[in-house]
Amino acid sequence: MDKSLKLIKSVEDYLEVMYNLEKKKGVIKIKDIASEMNVKPPSVVEALKKLAELDIVFYEPYKDIRLNVIGVEIAEEVIHKHKILKNFLHILGVDMRTADEDACS
């Protein structure tokens, strides 16, 4: 994947959710992604297909879903940026909940 590829927000959201699910549960499931993102499972499947085409995730129907090395790197970068922005907003006086929501958007 080209490092200069600009990822749209929804791709970043999927990667962040998938990374956190894998860390928390040890496994990534379509139903868990759908629940976390408040979307329907078919939407998750379509997103996974696109992410697999971009060589960011390993996805085949009815098999384990995993972020590959590039997916992990991107997810960690997104999470890092999210934390920095959230902390910056909090320093400016924004409450943590609002800062977290704003940093995510």
MARROSE-200365 format. One record per atom (N, C-alpha, C, CB): residue number from 1; residue in three letters; atom name; z, y, x. Coordinates in steps of 0.001 Angstrom, whole numbers. Glycine has a CB too. Example, Ala and Ser with C-alpha at 12.3 -4.5 7.8 and 13.67 -1.06 7.14 Angstrom:
! residues 2
NODE  1  Ala  N  7800  -5690  13190 $
NODE  1  Ala  CA  7800  -4500  12300 $
NODE  1  Ala  C  7800  -3300  13200 $
NODE  1  Ala  CB  9046  -4473  11308 $
NODE  2  Ser  N  7080  -2250  12850 $
NODE  2  Ser  CA  7140  -1060  13670 $
NODE  2  Ser  C  7870  30  12900 $
NODE  2  Ser  CB  5725  -598  14084 $
This chain:
! residues 105
NODE  1  Met  N  0  -1177  839 $
NODE  1  Met  CA  0  0  0 $
NODE  1  Met  C  0  1233  879 $
NODE  1  Met  CB  1206  2  -952 $
NODE  2  Asp  N  -733  2231  507 $
NODE  2  Asp  CA  -808  3491  1224 $
NODE  2  Asp  C  506  4243  1062 $
NODE  2  Asp  CB  -1994  4342  719 $
NODE  3  Lys  N  1143  4607  2179 $
NODE  3  Lys  CA  2422  5309  2148 $
NODE  3  Lys  C  2317  6647  1446 $
NODE  3  Lys  CB  2942  5510  3550 $
NODE  4  Ser  N  1133  7252  1444 $
NODE  4  Ser  CA  965  8560  830 $
NODE  4  Ser  C  800  8476  -684 $
NODE  4  Ser  CB  -224  9259  1433 $
NODE  5  Leu  N  787  7260  -1221 $
NODE  5  Leu  CA  633  7085  -2663 $
NODE  5  Leu  C  1770  7785  -3388 $
NODE  5  Leu  CB  594  5587  -3036 $
NODE  6  Lys  N  1423  8675  -4278 $
NODE  6  Lys  CA  2422  9364  -5094 $
NODE  6  Lys  C  2748  8463  -6282 $
NODE  6  Lys  CB  1908  10778  -5570 $
NODE  7  Leu  N  4007  8117  -6399 $
NODE  7  Leu  CA  4420  7254  -7496 $
NODE  7  Leu  C  4846  8099  -8681 $
NODE  7  Leu  CB  5560  6320  -7062 $
NODE  8  Ile  N  4355  7722  -9833 $
NODE  8  Ile  CA  4764  8443  -11031 $
NODE  8  Ile  C  6193  8063  -11387 $
NODE  8  Ile  CB  3808  8146  -12210 $
NODE  9  Lys  N  6822  8928  -12170 $
NODE  9  Lys  CA  8226  8749  -12503 $
NODE  9  Lys  C  8519  7378  -13097 $
NODE  9  Lys  CB  8661  9820  -13462 $
NODE  10  Ser  N  7661  6887  -13977 $
NODE  10  Ser  CA  7947  5602  -14614 $
NODE  10  Ser  C  7968  4465  -13592 $
NODE  10  Ser  CB  6910  5309  -15701 $
NODE  11  Val  N  7108  4523  -12597 $
NODE  11  Val  CA  7109  3495  -11550 $
NODE  11  Val  C  8414  3575  -10773 $
NODE  11  Val  CB  5890  3664  -10594 $
NODE  12  Glu  N  8828  4785  -10427 $
NODE  12  Glu  CA  10094  4953  -9719 $
NODE  12  Glu  C  11251  4428  -10559 $
NODE  12  Glu  CB  10323  6429  -9364 $
NODE  13  Asp  N  11222  4703  -11859 $
NODE  13  Asp  CA  12278  4225  -12755 $
NODE  13  Asp  C  12332  2701  -12778 $
NODE  13  Asp  CB  12058  4764  -14174 $
NODE  14  Tyr  N  11171  2064  -12885 $
NODE  14  Tyr  CA  11126  599  -12887 $
NODE  14  Tyr  C  11699  40  -11579 $
NODE  14  Tyr  CB  9672  103  -13092 $
NODE  15  Leu  N  11281  610  -10464 $
NODE  15  Leu  CA  11754  109  -9174 $
NODE  15  Leu  C  13252  286  -9018 $
NODE  15  Leu  CB  11034  812  -8039 $
NODE  16  Glu  N  13763  1425  -9448 $
NODE  16  Glu  CA  15206  1670  -9350 $
NODE  16  Glu  C  15987  678  -10208 $
NODE  16  Glu  CB  15537  3110  -9776 $
NODE  17  Val  N  15527  466  -11423 $
NODE  17  Val  CA  16189  -478  -12323 $
NODE  17  Val  C  16123  -1890  -11754 $
NODE  17  Val  CB  15547  -436  -13723 $
NODE  18  Met  N  14960  -2291  -11276 $
NODE  18  Met  CA  14805  -3636  -10728 $
NODE  18  Met  C  15701  -3831  -9500 $
NODE  18  Met  CB  13333  -3897  -10361 $
NODE  19  Tyr  N  15738  -2844  -8635 $
NODE  19  Tyr  CA  16585  -2925  -7434 $
NODE  19  Tyr  C  18050  -3093  -7838 $
NODE  19  Tyr  CB  16410  -1655  -6548 $
NODE  20  Asn  N  18503  -2263  -8773 $
NODE  20  Asn  CA  19900  -2337  -9204 $
NODE  20  Asn  C  20221  -3654  -9899 $
NODE  20  Asn  CB  20218  -1181  -10131 $
NODE  21  Leu  N  19292  -4172  -10695 $
NODE  21  Leu  CA  19512  -5462  -11352 $
NODE  21  Leu  C  19633  -6585  -10329 $
NODE  21  Leu  CB  18372  -5765  -12331 $
NODE  22  Glu  N  18758  -6559  -9334 $
NODE  22  Glu  CA  18805  -7607  -8321 $
NODE  22  Glu  C  20116  -7549  -7537 $
NODE  22  Glu  CB  17609  -7481  -7367 $
NODE  23  Lys  N  20577  -6340  -7242 $
NODE  23  Lys  CA  21841  -6185  -6517 $
NODE  23  Lys  C  23024  -6629  -7375 $
NODE  23  Lys  CB  22030  -4725  -6077 $
NODE  24  Lys  N  22986  -6269  -8665 $
NODE  24  Lys  CA  24111  -6559  -9545 $
NODE  24  Lys  C  24139  -8008  -10012 $
NODE  24  Lys  CB  24072  -5646  -10737 $
NODE  25  Lys  N  22981  -8536  -10420 $
NODE  25  Lys  CA  22929  -9859  -11031 $
NODE  25  Lys  C  22326  -10932  -10130 $
NODE  25  Lys  CB  22148  -9789  -12296 $
NODE  26  Gly  N  21648  -10503  -9061 $
NODE  26  Gly  CA  21009  -11465  -8173 $
NODE  26  Gly  C  19660  -11940  -8658 $
NODE  26  Gly  CB  21893  -12634  -7986 $
NODE  27  Val  N  19277  -11505  -9838 $
NODE  27  Val  CA  18010  -11928  -10437 $
NODE  27  Val  C  17483  -10785  -11311 $
NODE  27  Val  CB  18188  -13247  -11279 $
NODE  28  Ile  N  16164  -10706  -11400 $
NODE  28  Ile  CA  15531  -9691  -12230 $
NODE  28  Ile  C  14847  -10397  -13393 $
NODE  28  Ile  CB  14512  -8830  -11407 $
NODE  29  Lys  N  15229  -10031  -14609 $
NODE  29  Lys  CA  14630  -10622  -15803 $
NODE  29  Lys  C  13991  -9531  -16651 $
NODE  29  Lys  CB  15687  -11400  -16623 $
NODE  30  Ile  N  12905  -9898  -17293 $
NODE  30  Ile  CA  12175  -8949  -18131 $
NODE  30  Ile  C  13091  -8350  -19193 $
NODE  30  Ile  CB  10972  -9632  -18794 $
NODE  31  Lys  N  13878  -9184  -19849 $
NODE  31  Lys  CA  14752  -8686  -20920 $
NODE  31  Lys  C  15773  -7690  -20393 $
NODE  31  Lys  CB  15471  -9848  -21603 $
NODE  32  Asp  N  16253  -7889  -19160 $
NODE  32  Asp  CA  17218  -6966  -18578 $
NODE  32  Asp  C  16572  -5625  -18231 $
NODE  32  Asp  CB  17847  -7581  -17334 $
NODE  33  Ile  N  15354  -5672  -17701 $
NODE  33  Ile  CA  14625  -4435  -17407 $
NODE  33  Ile  C  14396  -3679  -18706 $
NODE  33  Ile  CB  13267  -4732  -16693 $
NODE  34  Ala  N  13937  -4383  -19732 $
NODE  34  Ala  CA  13660  -3756  -21031 $
NODE  34  Ala  C  14922  -3110  -21596 $
NODE  34  Ala  CB  13102  -4795  -22028 $
NODE  35  Ser  N  16027  -3807  -21499 $
NODE  35  Ser  CA  17289  -3284  -22015 $
NODE  35  Ser  C  17727  -2038  -21251 $
NODE  35  Ser  CB  18376  -4355  -21939 $
NODE  36  Glu  N  17665  -2095  -19936 $
NODE  36  Glu  CA  18077  -961  -19104 $
NODE  36  Glu  C  17205  267  -19342 $
NODE  36  Glu  CB  18031  -1346  -17632 $
NODE  37  Met  N  15920  51  -19566 $
NODE  37  Met  CA  14979  1164  -19694 $
NODE  37  Met  C  14711  1548  -21149 $
NODE  37  Met  CB  13674  812  -19017 $
NODE  38  Asn  N  15302  787  -22073 $
NODE  38  Asn  CA  15118  1040  -23500 $
NODE  38  Asn  C  13637  1005  -23894 $
NODE  38  Asn  CB  15728  2393  -23877 $
NODE  39  Val  N  12971  -60  -23424 $
NODE  39  Val  CA  11568  -298  -23776 $
NODE  39  Val  C  11435  -1736  -24263 $
NODE  39  Val  CB  10615  -27  -22555 $
NODE  40  Lys  N  10296  -2065  -24804 $
NODE  40  Lys  CA  10056  -3427  -25288 $
NODE  40  Lys  C  9564  -4321  -24142 $
NODE  40  Lys  CB  9023  -3419  -26448 $
NODE  41  Pro  N  9893  -5615  -24189 $
NODE  41  Pro  CA  9468  -6534  -23129 $
NODE  41  Pro  C  7969  -6512  -22808 $
NODE  41  Pro  CB  9851  -7914  -23510 $
NODE  42  Pro  N  7066  -6398  -23809 $
NODE  42  Pro  CA  5645  -6344  -23444 $
NODE  42  Pro  C  5304  -5142  -22546 $
NODE  42  Pro  CB  4795  -6291  -24706 $
NODE  43  Ser  N  6015  -4043  -22725 $
NODE  43  Ser  CA  5809  -2878  -21851 $
NODE  43  Ser  C  6231  -3196  -20427 $
NODE  43  Ser  CB  6592  -1659  -22373 $
NODE  44  Val  N  7310  -3948  -20298 $
NODE  44  Val  CA  7792  -4356  -18972 $
NODE  44  Val  C  6761  -5259  -18310 $
NODE  44  Val  CB  9163  -5082  -19076 $
NODE  45  Val  N  6227  -6199  -19056 $
NODE  45  Val  CA  5227  -7124  -18510 $
NODE  45  Val  C  4019  -6354  -17990 $
NODE  45  Val  CB  4786  -8147  -19580 $
NODE  46  Glu  N  3548  -5391  -18754 $
NODE  46  Glu  CA  2401  -4580  -18314 $
NODE  46  Glu  C  2732  -3819  -17037 $
NODE  46  Glu  CB  1978  -3593  -19420 $
NODE  47  Ala  N  3919  -3248  -16982 $
NODE  47  Ala  CA  4331  -2516  -15781 $
NODE  47  Ala  C  4423  -3458  -14585 $
NODE  47  Ala  CB  5685  -1813  -16012 $
NODE  48  Leu  N  4967  -4647  -14791 $
NODE  48  Leu  CA  5084  -5621  -13701 $
NODE  48  Leu  C  3714  -6038  -13175 $
NODE  48  Leu  CB  5857  -6855  -14174 $
NODE  49  Lys  N  2768  -6193  -14076 $
NODE  49  Lys  CA  1405  -6542  -13645 $
NODE  49  Lys  C  833  -5452  -12746 $
NODE  49  Lys  CB  484  -6760  -14870 $
NODE  50  Lys  N  1034  -4197  -13140 $
NODE  50  Lys  CA  533  -3080  -12337 $
NODE  50  Lys  C  1251  -2988  -10995 $
NODE  50  Lys  CB  690  -1766  -13100 $
NODE  51  Leu  N  2562  -3192  -11012 $
NODE  51  Leu  CA  3329  -3160  -9760 $
NODE  51  Leu  C  2914  -4302  -8836 $
NODE  51  Leu  CB  4839  -3239  -10051 $
NODE  52  Ala  N  2599  -5440  -9408 $
NODE  52  Ala  CA  2122  -6575  -8601 $
NODE  52  Ala  C  758  -6262  -7993 $
NODE  52  Ala  CB  2039  -7861  -9461 $
NODE  53  Glu  N  -108  -5601  -8758 $
NODE  53  Glu  CA  -1419  -5202  -8229 $
NODE  53  Glu  C  -1283  -4224  -7059 $
NODE  53  Glu  CB  -2267  -4569  -9339 $
NODE  54  Leu  N  -230  -3396  -7101 $
NODE  54  Leu  CA  31  -2434  -6028 $
NODE  54  Leu  C  767  -3069  -4847 $
NODE  54  Leu  CB  840  -1264  -6567 $
NODE  55  Asp  N  1029  -4376  -4942 $
NODE  55  Asp  CA  1778  -5107  -3913 $
NODE  55  Asp  C  3163  -4520  -3676 $
NODE  55  Asp  CB  1002  -5113  -2608 $
NODE  56  Ile  N  3852  -4216  -4785 $
NODE  56  Ile  CA  5213  -3696  -4716 $
NODE  56  Ile  C  6213  -4757  -5165 $
NODE  56  Ile  CB  5353  -2431  -5578 $
NODE  57  Val  N  5788  -5628  -6065 $
NODE  57  Val  CA  6665  -6688  -6566 $
NODE  57  Val  C  5932  -8025  -6537 $
NODE  57  Val  CB  7152  -6369  -8002 $
NODE  58  Phe  N  6734  -9081  -6554 $
NODE  58  Phe  CA  6208  -10422  -6754 $
NODE  58  Phe  C  6430  -10740  -8223 $
NODE  58  Phe  CB  6900  -11489  -5803 $
NODE  59  Tyr  N  5343  -10901  -8951 $
NODE  59  Tyr  CA  5461  -11217  -10373 $
NODE  59  Tyr  C  4361  -12172  -10773 $
NODE  59  Tyr  CB  5406  -9940  -11233 $
NODE  60  Glu  N  4779  -13271  -11367 $
NODE  60  Glu  CA  3892  -14208  -12038 $
NODE  60  Glu  C  4620  -14632  -13302 $
NODE  60  Glu  CB  3519  -15448  -11119 $
NODE  61  Pro  N  3912  -14750  -14422 $
NODE  61  Pro  CA  4586  -15152  -15652 $
NODE  61  Pro  C  5407  -16430  -15472 $
NODE  61  Pro  CB  3566  -15349  -16759 $
NODE  62  Tyr  N  6592  -16389  -16030 $
NODE  62  Tyr  CA  7526  -17527  -16041 $
NODE  62  Tyr  C  8068  -17888  -14657 $
NODE  62  Tyr  CB  6843  -18734  -16632 $
NODE  63  Lys  N  7924  -16995  -13697 $
NODE  63  Lys  CA  8503  -17212  -12367 $
NODE  63  Lys  C  9443  -16069  -12048 $
NODE  63  Lys  CB  7397  -17332  -11279 $
NODE  64  Asp  N  10185  -16234  -10966 $
NODE  64  Asp  CA  11129  -15204  -10558 $
NODE  64  Asp  C  10410  -13890  -10270 $
NODE  64  Asp  CB  11915  -15659  -9329 $
NODE  65  Ile  N  11056  -12793  -10632 $
NODE  65  Ile  CA  10553  -11450  -10339 $
NODE  65  Ile  C  11348  -10937  -9153 $
NODE  65  Ile  CB  10678  -10482  -11586 $
NODE  66  Arg  N  10640  -10430  -8153 $
NODE  66  Arg  CA  11323  -9910  -6961 $
NODE  66  Arg  C  10572  -8688  -6443 $
NODE  66  Arg  CB  11426  -11004  -5849 $
NODE  67  Leu  N  11344  -7770  -5911 $
NODE  67  Leu  CA  10738  -6676  -5169 $
NODE  67  Leu  C  10361  -7220  -3802 $
NODE  67  Leu  CB  11703  -5442  -5053 $
NODE  68  Asn  N  9199  -6833  -3300 $
NODE  68  Asn  CA  8879  -7232  -1935 $
NODE  68  Asn  C  9417  -6164  -988 $
NODE  68  Asn  CB  7337  -7432  -1745 $
NODE  69  Val  N  9139  -6278  287 $
NODE  69  Val  CA  9687  -5354  1279 $
NODE  69  Val  C  9321  -3913  940 $
NODE  69  Val  CB  9180  -5710  2683 $
NODE  70  Ile  N  8086  -3682  578 $
NODE  70  Ile  CA  7649  -2327  236 $
NODE  70  Ile  C  8382  -1838  -1015 $
NODE  70  Ile  CB  6115  -2287  14 $
NODE  71  Gly  N  8519  -2696  -2004 $
NODE  71  Gly  CA  9232  -2331  -3226 $
NODE  71  Gly  C  10674  -1960  -2960 $
NODE  71  Gly  CB  9178  -3463  -4217 $
NODE  72  Val  N  11327  -2724  -2097 $
NODE  72  Val  CA  12721  -2433  -1736 $
NODE  72  Val  C  12802  -1081  -1027 $
NODE  72  Val  CB  13305  -3557  -830 $
NODE  73  Glu  N  11892  -839  -85 $
NODE  73  Glu  CA  11896  435  647 $
NODE  73  Glu  C  11716  1615  -300 $
NODE  73  Glu  CB  10789  446  1712 $
NODE  74  Ile  N  10772  1493  -1215 $
NODE  74  Ile  CA  10526  2580  -2159 $
NODE  74  Ile  C  11731  2775  -3071 $
NODE  74  Ile  CB  9265  2298  -2993 $
NODE  75  Ala  N  12285  1677  -3586 $
NODE  75  Ala  CA  13449  1766  -4477 $
NODE  75  Ala  C  14626  2418  -3763 $
NODE  75  Ala  CB  13849  367  -4989 $
NODE  76  Glu  N  14879  2038  -2522 $
NODE  76  Glu  CA  15984  2619  -1766 $
NODE  76  Glu  C  15756  4111  -1529 $
NODE  76  Glu  CB  16158  1890  -427 $
NODE  77  Glu  N  14509  4491  -1285 $
NODE  77  Glu  CA  14178  5905  -1098 $
NODE  77  Glu  C  14403  6682  -2397 $
NODE  77  Glu  CB  12714  6061  -625 $
NODE  78  Val  N  13978  6131  -3515 $
NODE  78  Val  CA  14170  6779  -4815 $
NODE  78  Val  C  15657  6943  -5106 $
NODE  78  Val  CB  13488  5966  -5939 $
NODE  79  Ile  N  16425  5895  -4882 $
NODE  79  Ile  CA  17871  5940  -5130 $
NODE  79  Ile  C  18536  6965  -4214 $
NODE  79  Ile  CB  18504  4544  -4920 $
NODE  80  His  N  18110  7006  -2961 $
NODE  80  His  CA  18668  7966  -2004 $
NODE  80  His  C  18395  9404  -2471 $
NODE  80  His  CB  18069  7734  -589 $
NODE  81  Lys  N  17160  9688  -2868 $
NODE  81  Lys  CA  16814  11026  -3361 $
NODE  81  Lys  C  17613  11370  -4614 $
NODE  81  Lys  CB  15308  11118  -3655 $
NODE  82  His  N  17781  10387  -5488 $
NODE  82  His  CA  18539  10573  -6725 $
NODE  82  His  C  19978  10980  -6388 $
NODE  82  His  CB  18522  9274  -7585 $
NODE  83  Lys  N  20603  10285  -5448 $
NODE  83  Lys  CA  21998  10578  -5075 $
NODE  83  Lys  C  22128  11965  -4452 $
NODE  83  Lys  CB  22525  9517  -4094 $
NODE  84  Ile  N  21191  12317  -3585 $
NODE  84  Ile  CA  21235  13639  -2943 $
NODE  84  Ile  C  21122  14738  -3997 $
NODE  84  Ile  CB  20099  13780  -1893 $
NODE  85  Leu  N  20165  14609  -4898 $
NODE  85  Leu  CA  19973  15618  -5930 $
NODE  85  Leu  C  21184  15691  -6853 $
NODE  85  Leu  CB  18711  15320  -6736 $
NODE  86  Lys  N  21731  14540  -7228 $
NODE  86  Lys  CA  22908  14505  -8095 $
NODE  86  Lys  C  24077  15222  -7424 $
NODE  86  Lys  CB  23294  13048  -8435 $
NODE  87  Asn  N  24306  14936  -6151 $
NODE  87  Asn  CA  25407  15589  -5430 $
NODE  87  Asn  C  25174  17084  -5294 $
NODE  87  Asn  CB  25581  14966  -4046 $
NODE  88  Phe  N  23933  17484  -5036 $
NODE  88  Phe  CA  23598  18901  -4928 $
NODE  88  Phe  C  23891  19620  -6244 $
NODE  88  Phe  CB  22118  19078  -4537 $
NODE  89  Leu  N  23454  19035  -7356 $
NODE  89  Leu  CA  23705  19644  -8657 $
NODE  89  Leu  C  25199  19734  -8941 $
NODE  89  Leu  CB  23006  18849  -9761 $
NODE  90  His  N  25938  18717  -8542 $
NODE  90  His  CA  27392  18724  -8749 $
NODE  90  His  C  28043  19839  -7923 $
NODE  90  His  CB  28004  17347  -8373 $
NODE  91  Ile  N  27587  20023  -6693 $
NODE  91  Ile  CA  28102  21117  -5850 $
NODE  91  Ile  C  27845  22465  -6518 $
NODE  91  Ile  CB  27444  21084  -4441 $
NODE  92  Leu  N  26728  22571  -7216 $
NODE  92  Leu  CA  26390  23822  -7914 $
NODE  92  Leu  C  27210  24018  -9193 $
NODE  92  Leu  CB  24903  23841  -8254 $
NODE  93  Gly  N  28022  23021  -9540 $
NODE  93  Gly  CA  28899  23158  -10693 $
NODE  93  Gly  C  28485  22374  -11916 $
NODE  93  Gly  CB  28997  24564  -11054 $
NODE  94  Val  N  27454  21582  -11809 $
NODE  94  Val  CA  27013  20748  -12933 $
NODE  94  Val  C  27924  19524  -12996 $
NODE  94  Val  CB  25500  20323  -12780 $
NODE  95  Asp  N  28383  19173  -14216 $
NODE  95  Asp  CA  29235  17980  -14321 $
NODE  95  Asp  C  28440  16743  -13898 $
NODE  95  Asp  CB  29779  17810  -15775 $
NODE  96  Met  N  29162  15718  -13428 $
NODE  96  Met  CA  28512  14547  -12820 $
NODE  96  Met  C  27558  13831  -13780 $
NODE  96  Met  CB  29568  13567  -12336 $
NODE  97  Arg  N  27934  13737  -15050 $
NODE  97  Arg  CA  27065  13030  -16002 $
NODE  97  Arg  C  25741  13765  -16168 $
NODE  97  Arg  CB  27764  12882  -17371 $
NODE  98  Thr  N  25815  15071  -16363 $
NODE  98  Thr  CA  24601  15875  -16501 $
NODE  98  Thr  C  23812  15879  -15203 $
NODE  98  Thr  CB  24947  17311  -16915 $
NODE  99  Ala  N  24509  15975  -14075 $
NODE  99  Ala  CA  23848  15965  -12773 $
NODE  99  Ala  C  23082  14652  -12575 $
NODE  99  Ala  CB  24881  16165  -11639 $
NODE  100  Asp  N  23695  13541  -12989 $
NODE  100  Asp  CA  23041  12243  -12860 $
NODE  100  Asp  C  21801  12171  -13742 $
NODE  100  Asp  CB  24014  11114  -13220 $
NODE  101  Glu  N  21910  12634  -14975 $
NODE  101  Glu  CA  20759  12621  -15890 $
NODE  101  Glu  C  19642  13523  -15382 $
NODE  101  Glu  CB  21187  13062  -17298 $
NODE  102  Asp  N  20019  14712  -14924 $
NODE  102  Asp  CA  19009  15656  -14417 $
NODE  102  Asp  C  18358  15149  -13139 $
NODE  102  Asp  CB  19641  17026  -14164 $
NODE  103  Ala  N  19133  14537  -12268 $
NODE  103  Ala  CA  18584  14012  -11017 $
NODE  103  Ala  C  17589  12893  -11300 $
NODE  103  Ala  CB  19711  13503  -10100 $
NODE  104  Cys  N  17863  12118  -12319 $
NODE  104  Cys  CA  16967  11013  -12665 $
NODE  104  Cys  C  15636  11520  -13234 $
NODE  104  Cys  CB  17645  10082  -13676 $
NODE  105  Ser  N  15707  12662  -13908 $
NODE  105  Ser  CA  14473  13175  -14504 $
NODE  105  Ser  C  13753  14088  -13536 $
NODE  105  Ser  CB  14768  13918  -15808 $
